[in-house]
Amino acid sequence: MILEATHTHLYPGHRGKVSGLTQVSDLQAGDDCLVEFSDGSVTPARVWESKDGWQLRTDAYRTAAGTDIAKKCWLVYLGENGNHVEFRILKNVVCPLHITIGSRGTGC
Protein backbone atom coordinates (compact mmCIF):
# COMPACT_ATOMS: atom_id res chain seq x y z
CA MET A 1 0.00 0.00 0.00
CA ILE A 2 1.28 3.45 -0.94
CA LEU A 3 -0.10 6.77 0.26
CA GLU A 4 0.39 9.13 -2.67
CA ALA A 5 0.96 12.62 -1.31
CA THR A 6 0.37 15.64 -3.52
CA HIS A 7 3.03 17.77 -1.82
CA THR A 8 6.61 17.33 -0.53
CA HIS A 9 5.42 16.89 3.07
CA LEU A 10 2.27 16.15 5.07
CA TYR A 11 0.28 18.80 6.95
CA PRO A 12 -3.23 19.17 8.39
CA GLY A 13 -5.71 19.34 5.52
CA HIS A 14 -3.43 17.52 3.07
CA ARG A 15 -5.29 15.06 0.82
CA GLY A 16 -4.01 12.19 -1.23
CA LYS A 17 -4.82 8.79 -2.72
CA VAL A 18 -4.06 5.36 -1.28
CA SER A 19 -2.91 2.96 -4.00
CA GLY A 20 -3.20 -0.77 -3.48
CA LEU A 21 -6.41 -0.44 -1.46
CA THR A 22 -9.97 -0.27 -2.84
CA GLN A 23 -11.93 -0.28 0.43
CA VAL A 24 -11.10 1.03 3.89
CA SER A 25 -12.41 -2.25 5.32
CA ASP A 26 -9.53 -4.06 3.53
CA LEU A 27 -6.97 -2.12 5.57
CA GLN A 28 -5.04 -4.22 8.07
CA ALA A 29 -4.25 -2.13 11.12
CA GLY A 30 -0.53 -2.22 11.82
CA ASP A 31 0.44 -2.76 8.19
CA ASP A 32 3.66 -1.18 7.02
CA CYS A 33 3.27 0.99 3.93
CA LEU A 34 5.04 3.77 2.06
CA VAL A 35 4.32 7.45 1.64
CA GLU A 36 5.39 8.75 -1.77
CA PHE A 37 5.69 12.53 -2.05
CA SER A 38 5.21 14.77 -5.10
CA ASP A 39 8.98 15.32 -5.46
CA GLY A 40 9.67 11.57 -5.65
CA SER A 41 10.91 11.17 -2.08
CA VAL A 42 9.57 8.15 -0.22
CA THR A 43 9.41 7.18 3.46
CA PRO A 44 8.30 4.02 5.26
CA ALA A 45 5.14 4.38 7.32
CA ARG A 46 2.63 2.44 9.41
CA VAL A 47 -1.13 2.77 9.73
CA TRP A 48 -3.09 1.64 12.79
CA GLU A 49 -6.44 2.25 14.42
CA SER A 50 -6.55 4.01 17.78
CA LYS A 51 -9.41 5.10 20.03
CA ASP A 52 -9.34 8.42 18.14
CA GLY A 53 -9.42 6.87 14.64
CA TRP A 54 -6.81 5.91 12.05
CA GLN A 55 -3.27 7.09 12.67
CA LEU A 56 -0.23 7.23 10.42
CA ARG A 57 3.39 7.21 11.55
CA THR A 58 6.01 8.28 9.03
CA ASP A 59 9.75 7.78 9.36
CA ALA A 60 12.13 10.69 8.95
CA TYR A 61 13.06 11.47 5.35
CA ARG A 62 14.73 14.07 3.15
CA THR A 63 12.87 15.92 0.40
CA ALA A 64 14.36 16.13 -3.09
CA ALA A 65 15.36 19.74 -2.26
CA GLY A 66 17.36 18.48 0.73
CA THR A 67 15.01 19.46 3.58
CA ASP A 68 15.07 16.98 6.47
CA ILE A 69 11.62 16.05 7.75
CA ALA A 70 11.42 14.39 11.19
CA LYS A 71 9.37 11.29 11.96
CA LYS A 72 5.79 12.23 12.72
CA CYS A 73 2.44 10.77 13.67
CA TRP A 74 -0.84 11.97 12.24
CA LEU A 75 -4.53 11.40 12.83
CA VAL A 76 -5.93 10.65 9.37
CA TYR A 77 -9.31 10.27 7.75
CA LEU A 78 -9.61 7.39 5.28
CA GLY A 79 -12.57 7.31 2.92
CA GLU A 80 -13.67 5.60 -0.27
CA ASN A 81 -14.10 7.59 -3.47
CA GLY A 82 -15.29 5.43 -6.33
CA ASN A 83 -12.88 2.53 -6.72
CA HIS A 84 -10.06 3.90 -4.57
CA VAL A 85 -9.35 5.10 -1.04
CA GLU A 86 -8.35 8.66 -0.22
CA PHE A 87 -6.68 10.04 2.88
CA ARG A 88 -6.84 13.42 4.59
CA ILE A 89 -4.44 14.52 7.33
CA LEU A 90 -6.48 15.78 10.29
CA LYS A 91 -3.81 16.75 12.81
CA ASN A 92 -0.35 15.99 14.15
CA VAL A 93 -0.40 13.73 17.24
CA VAL A 94 2.19 12.37 19.68
CA CYS A 95 3.70 9.11 18.43
CA PRO A 96 2.98 6.18 20.78
CA LEU A 97 6.19 4.55 21.99
CA HIS A 98 4.96 1.07 21.03
CA ILE A 99 4.46 1.91 17.34
CA THR A 100 7.51 1.14 15.26
CA ILE A 101 7.85 0.58 11.55
CA GLY A 102 9.04 -2.82 10.42
CA SER A 103 7.87 -4.76 13.47
CA ARG A 104 4.40 -5.12 14.90
CA GLY A 105 3.95 -3.27 18.17
CA THR A 106 1.35 -3.81 20.83
CA GLY A 107 -2.09 -2.95 19.57
CA CYS A 108 -1.19 -3.11 15.89
N, C-alpha and C positions, 0 to 999 in steps of 0.2 A: 504494500500500500504506500502511495506517495501523496503527500499533501502538496499541491501545486500552488505556491504563493505567487501573487501578482506584483510583488515588490521585493526589495533586497533584504527586508527584515519584517518581522511580525509586530503588530501594534493593535491596540483595541480598535475594533471596527473593521480590521482587515478581513477580506473575504477571499476565498479560493476554492478550488475543486479538489476532491479526493479521488485519485485514479486507483483502479484496482478494487473498488467497492461500489456496488450498485444500490445497496440498502443499508441504512444505519444498523438494522437488526443483524446484519452479517458481521459487524465489527466485533472482534474478540478483545475484550478489555485486557490490557497488559501487552498487547502486540507491539513489537518494535516496528517502526516504519521510517520513512525518510521525509524530510521537508526539502523541496526543491524551490529555490528562489529565482526571481526573474532574471538575475544576472548570471545564472548557471551554477551558483554555489549551492552546496547540498550539506545537510547535517542530519545525523541520526536523531530519532525521536521515539517517544513512547506515548501511547494513548491509553487512558484508563478511566473508569467511572468512579466518581467520588460521591459523597452525600450531596455535593453542590452541583453535580452534573459531570459531563465529560471534561477531562483535563488532558493537556498536552505538555510534555516536557521535551525541550530541545537541548541538544548538546551545544557547547560553544562552537563557533565557526568564524570564518573570515570571509567577508564579501569579496567580490571580484575587484573592488576598488581598494581593498586592503584594510577595511575597517573590521576590527575584532568585535564580535558580538558574544556576550557571555551566555552561559546556559540559563534558560528561563523556563518557568512553568506558566501555563495559561489556562484559564477557564474558557472552553470553546463550545459553540453551538454547532451541532451536526444536523443537517437536514437533507432530505431528498428533493431533487429537482429533476423531474423527468427520469432519465435512466442513469443518473449519477448522483453522488453525494457531494454536498458543498459544506464548507466550514466557515465560521465567522469567529474571530477572536473577540471574546467578551471583556476579559480583564487579565492583568498579570496577577499571579497568586504565588504564595510561598511554596517552594518545592518540598514535598514530603521527603524526609530522609530515607525512607524505605523504597523509593522509586528510583531505580537505576536503569540505564539502557543497556541491553545485552544480557540481562539476567532477570528473571521474574522475581519481583519483590513481594512482600506480604501485601495481600489485597489486590494483586494484579491478576 
